[in-house]
Amino acid sequence: MSMDAFRIIKNDDLEELQELGSGTFGTVYHGKWRGSDVAIKRINDRCFAGKPSEQEKMRNDFWNEASNLADLHHPNVVAFYGVVLDGPGGSIATVTEYMVNGSLRTALLKNSKSLDRRKRLIIAMDTAFGMEYLHNKNIVHFDLKSDNLLVNLRDPQRPICKVGDLGLSKVKCQTLISGGVRGTLPWMAPELLNGSSSLVSEKVDVFSFGIVLWELLTGEEPYADLHYGVGIVSNTLRPQVPDSCDPEWRSLMEQCWATEPSERPSFTQIAVRLRAMAASQKVQS
């Protein structure tokens, strides 16, 4: 694969300022690159573990995907600047746009009072627009959740939300199917959990979006108080919807988390419905 499709960034050109969080696939830092704020994700070596032939294939998949991500340009998708190959111990990293308020999960915990219904609808629309764009480019996210949606709340009237943490989709898909990740279970579609990988399609992201709509509605973490693995895997568990929930929001949310992938709407359909909700509530997107 040609390396000129996107930028190789030298590790020496990066300055790490602070760790923002770590997960199954790596650790993310706020840093500087050529004077600009960036997010640096150092990818866990175990993402590329396995026999040498498998490692080679995984690195190739990573490359191919990175070059695709560099071609994405959408206001609701976090911009991808390049990759680092000469990190500590030969580790790989990705360098992306930095979002000043961090994740939607953090914002829901910290700023829930200021995120009124109108703003939550705008965030849902932004996410749907970003996901519609990705699916139109045949990119499946596989790990859509409030931790991976990044927000900028500086304009008190108009929050901005972007889909982040793209990439490593093959690694993610394998990891999820081979046993899942506890931190991701509540957002995982049943077809990922019961190992029916032949059914895995872009509709796994729609299921996850249904759970994100619930997070936006309640500000809570799904199943925070339950040992939920069994119920999700057996496909019987969905988060409890408060009675105060708007009927259109409820109906969209429940269709997104339908058990049958074919019954879930596409993000194009979701965007149309959210726009209609915004129009009826006189929300300017």
C-alpha positions as CSV (number, residue, x, y, z in Angstrom):
1,M,0.0,0.0,0.0
2,S,1.3,3.5,-0.8
3,M,2.2,5.4,2.3
4,D,1.6,8.8,0.6
5,A,-2.2,8.4,1.0
6,F,-2.0,10.0,4.4
7,R,0.6,11.4,6.7
8,I,3.2,9.6,8.7
9,I,3.8,11.6,11.8
10,K,7.1,11.3,13.7
11,N,6.8,10.5,17.3
12,D,9.4,13.3,18.1
13,D,7.0,15.8,16.6
14,L,4.4,15.0,19.2
15,E,4.2,16.4,22.7
16,E,1.9,14.5,25.2
17,L,0.2,16.8,27.6
18,Q,-2.1,14.5,29.6
19,E,-3.7,11.1,29.5
20,L,-7.5,11.3,28.7
21,G,-8.4,7.7,29.2
22,S,-7.6,4.2,28.2
23,G,-9.6,1.3,26.9
24,T,-9.4,-2.1,25.4
25,F,-7.7,-0.9,22.2
26,G,-5.3,1.8,23.5
27,T,-4.7,4.9,25.6
28,V,-5.6,8.4,24.5
29,Y,-3.6,11.5,25.2
30,H,-4.2,15.2,24.7
31,G,-1.2,16.5,23.0
32,K,0.4,19.0,20.6
33,W,1.5,18.5,17.0
34,R,3.1,21.4,15.2
35,G,1.4,23.8,17.6
36,S,-2.1,22.4,17.3
37,D,-4.1,20.5,19.8
38,V,-4.5,16.8,18.9
39,A,-5.7,13.6,20.4
40,I,-3.0,10.8,20.3
41,K,-4.2,7.2,20.6
42,R,-1.4,4.8,21.4
43,I,-2.7,1.4,20.3
44,N,-2.2,-1.6,22.5
45,D,0.3,-4.1,21.2
46,R,-2.1,-6.9,21.9
47,C,-4.3,-5.5,19.1
48,F,-1.7,-6.9,16.7
49,A,-0.9,-10.1,18.7
50,G,-0.9,-13.5,17.1
51,K,1.2,-15.5,14.6
52,P,3.6,-13.5,12.4
53,S,1.3,-14.0,9.4
54,E,-1.7,-12.8,11.4
55,Q,0.2,-9.8,12.7
56,E,1.2,-8.8,9.2
57,K,-2.5,-9.1,8.1
58,M,-3.6,-7.0,11.0
59,R,-1.1,-4.3,10.3
60,N,-2.1,-4.2,6.7
61,D,-5.8,-3.9,7.7
62,F,-4.8,-1.1,10.0
63,W,-3.0,0.7,7.1
64,N,-5.8,0.3,4.6
65,E,-8.3,1.6,7.1
66,A,-6.1,4.5,8.1
67,S,-5.8,5.6,4.5
68,N,-9.6,5.4,4.2
69,L,-10.0,7.5,7.4
70,A,-7.7,10.1,6.1
71,D,-10.1,10.6,3.1
72,L,-13.1,11.3,5.4
73,H,-14.3,14.9,5.7
74,H,-17.5,15.6,7.5
75,P,-18.4,18.1,10.2
76,N,-19.7,15.3,12.5
77,V,-16.7,13.0,12.1
78,V,-13.5,13.6,14.0
79,A,-10.7,14.5,11.6
80,F,-7.9,12.0,11.1
81,Y,-4.4,13.5,10.7
82,G,-2.1,10.6,10.4
83,V,-0.3,7.7,12.1
84,V,2.8,7.3,14.2
85,L,5.0,4.2,13.5
86,D,8.0,4.9,15.7
87,G,6.3,5.2,19.1
88,P,7.8,3.7,22.2
89,G,8.9,0.1,21.6
90,G,7.8,0.3,18.0
91,S,4.2,1.0,19.0
92,I,1.7,2.5,16.6
93,A,-0.5,5.5,17.3
94,T,-3.1,7.5,15.5
95,V,-3.3,11.3,15.6
96,T,-6.8,13.0,15.3
97,E,-8.7,16.2,16.0
98,Y,-8.9,17.1,19.7
99,M,-12.4,17.9,21.0
100,V,-12.3,20.4,23.9
101,N,-15.0,18.9,26.1
102,G,-14.1,15.3,25.7
103,S,-16.7,12.6,25.4
104,L,-20.5,12.8,25.5
105,R,-20.3,10.4,28.5
106,T,-18.2,13.0,30.4
107,A,-20.5,15.8,29.4
108,L,-23.6,13.9,30.5
109,L,-21.9,13.4,33.9
110,K,-20.6,16.9,34.3
111,N,-22.9,19.2,32.4
112,S,-26.2,17.3,32.4
113,K,-28.0,20.4,33.8
114,S,-27.0,22.6,30.9
115,L,-27.8,19.9,28.3
116,D,-31.5,20.6,27.9
117,R,-33.8,18.6,25.6
118,R,-33.1,20.8,22.6
119,K,-29.3,20.3,22.9
120,R,-29.7,16.6,23.3
121,L,-31.7,16.5,20.1
122,I,-29.0,18.4,18.3
123,I,-26.3,16.0,19.6
124,A,-28.5,13.0,18.4
125,M,-28.8,14.7,15.0
126,D,-25.1,15.4,14.7
127,T,-24.3,11.8,15.6
128,A,-26.8,10.5,13.0
129,F,-25.4,12.8,10.3
130,G,-21.9,11.6,11.0
131,M,-23.0,7.9,11.0
132,E,-25.0,8.3,7.8
133,Y,-21.9,9.7,6.1
134,L,-19.7,6.8,7.4
135,H,-22.2,4.1,6.4
136,N,-22.5,5.7,2.9
137,K,-18.7,5.2,2.7
138,N,-19.2,1.6,3.8
139,I,-17.5,2.1,7.1
140,V,-19.0,0.3,10.1
141,H,-17.9,1.7,13.5
142,F,-18.5,-1.3,15.7
143,D,-18.0,0.6,18.9
144,L,-20.5,3.5,18.9
145,K,-21.2,4.7,22.4
146,S,-21.2,7.9,24.4
147,D,-17.5,7.4,25.3
148,N,-16.7,7.6,21.6
149,L,-18.8,10.6,20.7
150,L,-16.8,13.8,21.2
151,V,-18.4,17.1,22.0
152,N,-17.6,20.8,21.9
153,L,-20.0,22.8,24.2
154,R,-18.3,26.2,23.9
155,D,-21.3,27.8,22.1
156,P,-24.0,27.7,24.8
157,Q,-26.7,27.6,22.1
158,R,-25.3,25.0,19.7
159,P,-23.3,21.9,21.0
160,I,-21.3,20.1,18.3
161,C,-20.9,16.4,18.4
162,K,-18.6,14.3,16.3
163,V,-18.2,10.5,15.9
164,G,-14.7,9.5,17.1
165,D,-12.6,6.5,17.8
166,L,-12.8,5.2,14.3
167,G,-10.4,2.6,13.0
168,L,-9.3,-0.9,14.0
169,S,-12.7,-2.1,12.9
170,K,-11.4,-5.6,12.0
171,V,-9.7,-5.9,15.4
172,K,-12.8,-4.6,17.2
173,C,-15.1,-7.0,15.3
174,Q,-12.9,-10.0,16.1
175,T,-12.5,-8.9,19.8
176,L,-16.2,-8.4,20.2
177,I,-17.2,-11.6,18.6
178,S,-14.6,-13.6,20.4
179,G,-15.8,-12.7,23.8
180,G,-16.8,-9.1,24.0
181,V,-15.5,-6.4,26.2
182,R,-17.3,-5.7,29.4
183,G,-17.2,-1.9,28.9
184,T,-18.9,-2.3,25.6
185,L,-21.5,-4.9,26.3
186,P,-24.6,-2.6,26.8
187,W,-24.1,-1.1,23.3
188,M,-23.4,-4.4,21.5
189,A,-26.0,-5.7,19.1
190,P,-27.3,-9.3,19.9
191,E,-25.9,-10.6,16.6
192,L,-22.4,-9.6,17.7
193,L,-22.9,-11.3,21.1
194,N,-24.3,-14.6,20.0
195,G,-21.4,-15.1,17.6
196,S,-23.6,-15.1,14.5
197,S,-20.9,-13.1,12.6
198,S,-22.5,-13.8,9.2
199,L,-25.3,-11.5,10.3
200,V,-23.0,-8.6,11.3
201,S,-23.7,-5.6,9.2
202,E,-23.8,-1.8,9.5
203,K,-27.0,-2.3,11.6
204,V,-24.8,-3.1,14.6
205,D,-24.1,0.6,14.8
206,V,-27.9,1.4,14.7
207,F,-28.5,-0.8,17.7
208,S,-25.7,1.0,19.6
209,F,-27.2,4.4,18.6
210,G,-30.5,3.3,20.2
211,I,-28.6,2.9,23.5
212,V,-27.0,6.3,22.9
213,L,-30.5,7.8,22.5
214,W,-31.3,6.3,25.9
215,E,-28.1,7.8,27.4
216,L,-29.1,11.2,26.0
217,L,-32.6,10.8,27.4
218,T,-31.6,9.8,30.9
219,G,-27.9,10.9,31.3
220,E,-27.3,7.6,32.9
221,E,-25.1,4.6,32.1
222,P,-27.0,1.7,30.8
223,Y,-27.5,-1.2,33.3
224,A,-25.2,0.5,35.7
225,D,-26.8,-1.3,38.6
226,L,-27.2,-4.8,37.0
227,H,-25.0,-7.8,36.3
228,Y,-26.2,-7.6,32.8
229,G,-24.2,-9.9,30.7
230,V,-26.7,-12.8,30.6
231,G,-29.7,-10.7,29.8
232,I,-28.0,-8.9,26.9
233,V,-26.5,-12.1,25.4
234,S,-29.9,-13.9,25.6
235,N,-31.3,-10.7,24.1
236,T,-34.0,-10.2,26.6
237,L,-32.6,-7.0,28.2
238,R,-33.1,-3.4,27.2
239,P,-32.7,-0.3,29.3
240,Q,-35.8,0.9,31.1
241,V,-37.5,3.9,29.3
242,P,-38.8,6.6,31.7
243,D,-42.5,7.4,31.4
244,S,-41.7,11.0,30.7
245,C,-40.0,10.0,27.4
246,D,-41.3,11.8,24.3
247,P,-43.3,9.2,22.2
248,E,-41.3,9.9,19.0
249,W,-38.0,9.6,20.8
250,R,-39.2,6.3,22.4
251,S,-40.4,4.9,19.1
252,L,-37.2,5.7,17.3
253,M,-35.1,4.4,20.2
254,E,-37.0,1.1,20.4
255,Q,-36.8,0.6,16.6
256,C,-33.0,1.2,16.7
257,W,-32.5,-1.6,19.3
258,A,-34.9,-4.1,17.6
259,T,-33.5,-7.6,17.9
260,E,-33.8,-8.2,14.1
261,P,-31.2,-6.1,12.3
262,S,-33.6,-5.8,9.3
263,E,-36.1,-4.0,11.5
264,R,-33.7,-1.3,12.5
265,P,-33.9,1.9,10.5
266,S,-30.9,3.2,8.5
267,F,-29.1,6.3,9.6
268,T,-30.6,8.1,6.6
269,Q,-34.1,7.3,8.0
270,I,-33.0,8.1,11.5
271,A,-31.7,11.5,10.3
272,V,-35.0,12.3,8.6
273,R,-37.0,11.4,11.8
274,L,-34.7,13.5,14.1
275,R,-35.0,16.4,11.7
276,A,-38.8,16.1,11.8
277,M,-38.7,16.0,15.6
278,A,-36.5,19.1,15.6
279,A,-38.8,20.9,13.2
280,S,-41.8,20.2,15.4
281,Q,-39.9,21.5,18.4
282,K,-38.5,24.4,16.4
283,V,-34.9,23.4,16.9
284,Q,-32.4,24.9,14.5
285,S,-29.8,22.3,13.5
